[in-house]
Amino acid sequence: MKRSLLDILACPICKGDLDLIVEEEGDEEILAGKLICKKCSVEYLIEEGIPNMLPPELR
């Protein structure tokens, strides 16, 4: 996932802004980490550079 995507991503549940926590970063991409909603505190994992933006009940 590129950092620039953070500007356009929003929580699919409440449309809130997301905080980024990076666990592993490559040259130009975030390979592992999580996005956390500032409003409802739901976490979305980033695995192999892909953010899983499905709501928890659909994962």
N, C-alpha and C positions, 0 to 999 in steps of 0.2 A: 504494500500500500504506500502510495506517495503521500508525503506530508501535506501537499497542496489539497488533497481530497478532504482534509479536515474542515476546510472552509465551506464545503458544500454538503457534508454529511450531517444528519440530524437523527435524533432518537426516533425510531419508527413508532414508538408507543405514544410519546407525549410531544414530539417535535422539538425537544430541548437541545441545547448545545452539548457537545461531547468533549470530555477531557481525554487526553492521550497519555497512556503509560507505555513506554517502550521497553521491551525486554531484550530484543535483538534487532539490530539495524545493519543493513548492507550498505553498499555505496550510495544508492539513491532511493532505497525503499526500506520501510519498516517491515521486518520479516515476522516478528512475534511481539505480542503485547496485548493491550486491551483498550477499548474505548469505554468510558464511563459517563453516563448521562448526568448532567449537573442537577436536573430537576427530580427525576425519579430514581436515580442511583442504579439503574440496570446496567450490567456489564456486557459488552460485546467483545469476544475474543478475536484477535488477529492471529491467524495461523498460516504459515507459508506465504505471507504477504497478502492474505485475503481476509478482509473483515467479515465476520458472520453477523449480519445485521438482522437476522430473524428474531422476532420476539421469543422470550424464553419458552413459552408453551408450544412453539412450533419447531424447536431445535431437535 
